[in-house]
């Protein structure tokens, strides 16, 4: 008796799409960054609109943290380093 097993294959795009969703850049509340500085960084580096950046800043202030980017580890890590250099408190989960 023989059993046939179907092999499932994935394209590179499918694999990257799954991996892209698995890493989150978190912006944390701190006692030294102003709302204006946070908003300016979000606009300049992550291309958020002023309204979106303001909403994120308020969420961070009231809830303590906010996911600001989801993507591949490489992509998220690049932005973590940039925002950290600007003095923001960020981490990757």
Buried (B, 14 or more C-beta within 10 A) or exposed (E): EEEEEEEEEEEEEEEEEEEBEEBBBBBEBEEEBEEEBBBBBBBEBBEBEEEBBBBBBBBBEEEEBBEBBEBBEEBBBBBBEBBEEBEBBBEEE
